[in-house]
Amino acid sequence: MAGVEQIKVEDGESGMRLDRWFKVHYPGLGFGHLQKLLRSGQIRVDGGRVKADSRVEPGQTVRVPPLPVDKAGSAPLTAKTIRGQDDGDVLQRMLLHEDPKVFVFNKPAGLAVQGGSGVTRSVDSMLEAWRNKKGEKPRLVHRLDRDTSGVLVVARTRLAAMKLAEAFRERETGKTYWALVKGVPKKREDKISTWLVKEQTPDGDRMRVARHGEEGADHAISYYRVVEQAGQSLTWLEMEPYTGRTHQLRVHAAHIGCPIIGDPKYFEADTNWEFPGGLQNRLHLHARRIVIPHPDKGVIDVTAPMPPHMRQSWNLLGFDEASGDAE
């Protein structure tokens, strides 16, 4: 799942049709998706619009936008596969959007956003590789849990960071998450409103649902809707946090009796429940989309492809990704 790439046509590819060139480099990309990207101008050759039957020549540069498939010969980007790789190269592969003020990355599951106890590498430390000529390092403006994948917004300037942080603080940001949960909620869509408080446990910080007025408790509101379900065992939820409390969606999913698959902190199941075969026991929570006011003007609207372990689960369960993006 690469970010925006500029790939040079090699000598052995002289005269190759562009659709054939993509079949070689991105074998998982369907022709219909390729046509859509060409029509919208997201794929270009030497900066110009092209068609599927256009011929490429050595030395030309093909602009390749973020794709929901992996490049031929490259391993999916995960916390394991980035070990030993150059920070700048990893950031480039994670990149979904860039402009003079903002970067948006697709953070892999397992990669921490910031440093801390036991963290040797994080997005924040990797951003050192992308300091600009003035020595200014890109700034984080929000966070994702370590095991949550998906869209992460980073400001390129101090002023952009202030404006983006304000947008999060004033709740002007739309955040959409995808989750695979145990069971089926009683309602197809609903609002979850609770108070949450942080408590210390032997396994680290943990949030629990608290009483209104309890010391240290913060109000938390989330919305969800059922996208698809696999019988009565598993459900694909689209979740939107209105507030931004620690572990909010994970706690709220468990609160309605549908904990997120692979959640090491909040997943509890009865003794008769068995983990579905073929699914990886990893957190199935993905920050799919973010819509946020741009620091200058307009709106940033970015969608992140799912991580490999969730895509595998979707394929096993027969879920259609397009169903989640339909509304």
C-alpha positions as CSV (number, residue, x, y, z in Angstrom):
1,M,0.0,0.0,0.0
2,A,2.3,2.7,-1.2
3,G,1.8,6.4,-0.9
4,V,2.2,8.8,-3.8
5,E,5.0,7.6,-6.0
6,Q,6.9,8.8,-9.1
7,I,8.1,5.8,-11.0
8,K,10.5,5.9,-13.9
9,V,9.8,3.7,-16.9
10,E,12.7,1.3,-17.5
11,D,14.5,0.5,-20.7
12,G,12.9,-2.9,-21.0
13,E,9.4,-1.3,-20.9
14,S,9.7,0.7,-24.1
15,G,6.4,0.9,-26.0
16,M,4.4,-1.0,-23.3
17,R,0.8,0.0,-23.0
18,L,0.1,1.8,-19.8
19,D,-2.6,-0.8,-18.6
20,R,0.0,-3.5,-19.2
21,W,2.6,-1.5,-17.3
22,F,0.3,-1.4,-14.3
23,K,-0.5,-5.1,-14.6
24,V,3.2,-5.8,-14.2
25,H,3.9,-3.3,-11.4
26,Y,0.5,-3.6,-9.5
27,P,-1.0,-7.0,-10.4
28,G,-3.8,-6.7,-7.9
29,L,-5.2,-3.4,-9.5
30,G,-8.4,-4.1,-11.4
31,F,-8.9,-2.5,-14.9
32,G,-12.0,-0.6,-13.7
33,H,-10.2,1.0,-10.9
34,L,-7.3,1.9,-13.2
35,Q,-9.8,3.5,-15.6
36,K,-11.3,5.6,-12.8
37,L,-7.9,6.8,-11.7
38,L,-7.0,7.7,-15.3
39,R,-10.2,9.6,-15.9
40,S,-9.8,11.6,-12.7
41,G,-6.2,12.5,-13.6
42,Q,-4.7,10.9,-10.5
43,I,-2.4,8.8,-12.8
44,R,-0.2,10.9,-15.1
45,V,2.8,10.4,-17.3
46,D,5.4,13.2,-17.2
47,G,2.7,15.4,-15.6
48,G,0.1,14.9,-18.4
49,R,-3.1,13.0,-18.6
50,V,-3.1,9.6,-20.4
51,K,-5.3,6.7,-21.4
52,A,-5.0,3.0,-20.7
53,D,-3.8,2.4,-24.2
54,S,-1.1,5.1,-24.1
55,R,2.4,3.8,-24.7
56,V,5.2,4.5,-22.3
57,E,8.9,5.1,-23.1
58,P,12.1,4.7,-21.0
59,G,12.8,7.7,-18.8
60,Q,9.2,8.8,-18.6
61,T,7.8,9.3,-15.0
62,V,4.5,7.7,-14.0
63,R,2.7,9.3,-11.2
64,V,1.0,6.6,-9.0
65,P,-1.5,7.7,-6.3
66,P,-2.1,5.7,-3.1
67,L,-3.5,2.3,-4.2
68,P,-5.4,-0.4,-2.2
69,V,-3.0,-3.1,-3.5
70,D,0.6,-3.8,-3.0
71,K,3.4,-3.1,-5.5
72,A,4.8,-6.3,-7.1
73,G,7.7,-7.6,-5.2
74,S,7.2,-5.4,-2.1
75,A,6.0,-6.6,1.3
76,P,2.9,-4.9,2.8
77,L,3.9,-2.1,5.1
78,T,3.6,-3.3,8.7
79,A,5.5,-2.6,12.0
80,K,7.6,-5.7,11.2
81,T,8.4,-5.0,7.6
82,I,9.6,-1.4,8.3
83,R,12.3,-2.6,10.6
84,G,15.7,-1.7,9.2
85,Q,14.3,0.6,6.5
86,D,15.2,4.2,6.2
87,D,12.8,6.5,8.0
88,G,12.4,8.8,5.0
89,D,11.6,5.9,2.7
90,V,9.0,4.5,5.2
91,L,7.3,7.9,5.5
92,Q,7.1,8.1,1.7
93,R,5.4,4.7,1.5
94,M,3.0,5.8,4.2
95,L,2.1,9.1,2.5
96,L,-1.5,9.5,1.3
97,H,-1.6,13.3,0.8
98,E,0.8,16.2,0.8
99,D,0.7,19.9,0.2
100,P,2.8,22.8,1.4
101,K,1.1,22.8,4.8
102,V,0.0,19.2,5.5
103,F,1.0,15.6,5.3
104,V,-1.5,12.7,5.8
105,F,-0.1,9.3,6.4
106,N,-1.5,5.8,6.6
107,K,0.0,4.6,9.9
108,P,0.6,0.8,10.0
109,A,-0.9,-1.1,12.9
110,G,1.8,-1.7,15.6
111,L,3.7,1.5,14.9
112,A,3.6,4.0,17.8
113,V,2.7,7.6,17.0
114,Q,4.9,9.0,19.8
115,G,7.8,7.6,21.9
116,G,7.3,6.2,25.4
117,S,8.2,3.2,27.5
118,G,9.5,0.4,25.4
119,V,9.1,2.4,22.2
120,T,12.2,2.4,20.0
121,R,10.6,3.8,16.9
122,S,7.6,6.1,16.3
123,V,6.1,8.3,13.7
124,D,7.3,11.3,15.7
125,S,10.9,10.1,15.7
126,M,10.8,9.2,12.0
127,L,9.6,12.8,11.2
128,E,13.1,14.0,12.0
129,A,14.1,12.7,8.5
130,W,11.7,15.2,7.0
131,R,12.9,18.5,8.6
132,N,12.7,21.3,6.0
133,K,15.5,23.6,4.9
134,K,14.8,25.9,7.8
135,G,15.2,23.0,10.2
136,E,11.5,22.8,11.0
137,K,10.3,19.3,11.9
138,P,6.7,18.3,10.9
139,R,4.4,18.3,13.9
140,L,1.8,15.8,15.1
141,V,-1.6,17.3,15.7
142,H,-3.5,14.2,16.9
143,R,-2.8,10.5,17.8
144,L,-3.8,7.0,17.0
145,D,-3.4,4.0,19.4
146,R,-0.3,2.0,18.6
147,D,-2.4,-1.0,17.3
148,T,-4.9,1.2,15.4
149,S,-4.0,1.7,11.7
150,G,-5.1,4.5,9.3
151,V,-5.1,8.2,8.6
152,L,-2.8,10.4,10.6
153,V,-2.6,14.1,10.0
154,V,0.8,15.9,10.4
155,A,1.4,19.7,10.1
156,R,4.4,20.9,8.1
157,T,4.6,24.3,9.8
158,R,4.0,25.8,13.2
159,L,1.0,27.9,12.1
160,A,-0.6,24.9,10.3
161,A,-0.2,22.9,13.5
162,M,-2.1,25.5,15.5
163,K,-5.0,25.6,13.0
164,L,-5.3,21.9,12.7
165,A,-5.1,21.4,16.4
166,E,-7.9,23.9,16.8
167,A,-10.0,22.1,14.3
168,F,-9.7,18.9,16.4
169,R,-10.3,20.8,19.6
170,E,-13.4,22.5,18.2
171,R,-14.7,19.2,16.7
172,E,-14.7,20.5,13.2
173,T,-13.1,17.2,12.0
174,G,-15.0,14.2,10.7
175,K,-13.3,10.9,11.6
176,T,-14.6,7.6,10.3
177,Y,-13.3,4.3,11.6
178,W,-13.9,0.7,10.5
179,A,-14.1,-2.1,13.1
180,L,-14.7,-5.8,13.2
181,V,-16.6,-6.7,16.3
182,K,-17.9,-9.8,18.1
183,G,-21.7,-10.4,17.8
184,V,-24.3,-8.0,16.5
185,P,-25.4,-4.7,18.2
186,K,-29.1,-4.5,19.2
187,K,-29.6,-1.5,17.0
188,R,-28.4,-1.1,13.4
189,E,-27.2,2.4,14.2
190,D,-27.0,4.4,17.4
191,K,-25.3,6.9,19.6
192,I,-23.2,5.8,22.5
193,S,-22.9,8.3,25.4
194,T,-20.9,7.4,28.6
195,W,-18.5,8.9,31.1
196,L,-15.0,7.4,30.9
197,V,-12.2,7.4,33.6
198,K,-8.6,6.2,33.3
199,E,-7.3,3.7,35.9
200,Q,-3.9,2.1,36.4
201,T,-3.7,-1.7,35.9
202,P,-0.7,-4.1,35.9
203,D,-1.1,-4.1,32.0
204,G,-0.9,-0.3,31.8
205,D,-3.6,2.4,31.6
206,R,-7.1,1.2,31.0
207,M,-10.3,3.2,30.5
208,R,-13.6,2.2,32.1
209,V,-17.2,3.4,32.0
210,A,-17.8,5.7,35.0
211,R,-20.7,7.4,36.7
212,H,-21.6,10.9,35.9
213,G,-19.7,13.1,38.4
214,E,-17.1,10.6,39.3
215,E,-13.7,12.2,39.9
216,G,-11.6,12.3,36.7
217,A,-14.4,11.2,34.4
218,D,-14.8,12.7,31.0
219,H,-17.9,12.6,28.8
220,A,-17.5,10.5,25.6
221,I,-19.8,10.3,22.6
222,S,-19.5,7.9,19.7
223,Y,-21.8,7.0,16.8
224,Y,-21.9,3.7,14.9
225,R,-23.8,1.9,12.1
226,V,-23.8,-1.7,11.0
227,V,-22.3,-2.0,7.5
228,E,-22.3,-5.8,7.1
229,Q,-22.5,-8.9,9.3
230,A,-21.4,-12.5,9.1
231,G,-24.4,-14.3,10.6
232,Q,-24.7,-13.5,14.3
233,S,-21.0,-14.0,15.0
234,L,-19.2,-10.9,13.6
235,T,-20.2,-7.4,12.5
236,W,-18.4,-4.7,10.4
237,L,-19.1,-1.4,12.1
238,E,-18.5,2.1,10.9
239,M,-17.7,4.2,14.0
240,E,-17.4,8.0,14.4
241,P,-16.0,9.5,17.6
242,Y,-17.6,12.9,18.4
243,T,-15.2,13.3,21.4
244,G,-11.6,12.2,21.4
245,R,-11.0,10.2,24.7
246,T,-8.3,7.6,25.1
247,H,-9.4,4.2,23.7
248,Q,-12.9,5.6,23.3
249,L,-14.1,3.5,20.4
250,R,-12.7,0.3,21.9
251,V,-14.4,0.9,25.2
252,H,-17.7,1.9,23.6
253,A,-17.7,-1.2,21.4
254,A,-17.2,-3.4,24.5
255,H,-19.9,-1.3,26.3
256,I,-22.6,-2.3,23.8
257,G,-21.6,-5.9,24.1
258,C,-19.6,-6.0,20.8
259,P,-15.9,-5.8,21.6
260,I,-13.5,-5.3,18.8
261,I,-11.8,-8.4,17.5
262,G,-8.2,-8.7,18.6
263,D,-8.4,-6.0,21.3
264,P,-6.0,-7.1,24.1
265,K,-7.5,-4.7,26.7
266,Y,-11.2,-4.7,26.2
267,F,-12.2,-8.0,24.5
268,E,-14.0,-10.4,26.8
269,A,-15.9,-13.4,25.5
270,D,-17.8,-16.2,27.2
271,T,-16.2,-19.6,27.4
272,N,-18.3,-21.0,24.5
273,W,-17.1,-18.4,22.0
274,E,-14.2,-19.4,19.7
275,F,-12.0,-17.1,17.8
276,P,-12.9,-17.5,14.1
277,G,-10.4,-19.6,12.1
278,G,-8.3,-17.7,9.5
279,L,-8.6,-14.3,11.3
280,Q,-5.5,-12.9,12.9
281,N,-5.8,-12.1,16.6
282,R,-4.8,-8.5,16.1
283,L,-6.8,-5.3,16.7
284,H,-9.4,-4.8,13.9
285,L,-9.7,-1.1,14.2
286,H,-8.8,1.2,11.3
287,A,-9.0,5.0,10.9
288,R,-10.5,4.8,7.4
289,R,-11.2,8.5,6.6
290,I,-10.6,12.0,7.8
291,V,-12.3,15.2,6.7
292,I,-10.7,18.4,8.2
293,P,-10.5,22.1,7.3
294,H,-7.3,22.9,5.5
295,P,-5.1,25.4,7.4
296,D,-5.3,27.8,4.4
297,K,-8.6,27.1,2.6
298,G,-10.8,24.3,1.5
299,V,-11.0,20.8,3.0
300,I,-8.7,17.8,3.3
301,D,-10.6,14.6,2.7
302,V,-8.4,11.5,2.7
303,T,-9.2,7.8,2.8
304,A,-6.7,5.1,3.9
305,P,-6.5,1.5,2.6
306,M,-7.0,-1.2,5.2
307,P,-4.0,-3.0,6.8
308,P,-3.2,-6.5,5.5
309,H,-4.7,-8.3,8.5
310,M,-8.0,-6.6,8.2
311,R,-8.1,-7.0,4.4
312,Q,-7.5,-10.7,5.0
313,S,-10.5,-10.8,7.4
314,W,-12.7,-8.9,5.0
315,N,-11.9,-11.4,2.2
316,L,-12.5,-14.4,4.4
317,L,-15.9,-13.0,5.5
318,G,-16.9,-12.0,2.0
319,F,-17.3,-8.3,3.0
320,D,-17.3,-5.8,0.1
321,E,-15.1,-2.8,0.8
322,A,-17.3,-0.6,-1.4
323,S,-20.2,-1.1,1.0
324,G,-18.4,0.9,3.7
325,D,-17.6,3.8,1.3
326,A,-21.1,3.9,-0.2
327,E,-22.5,6.5,2.2
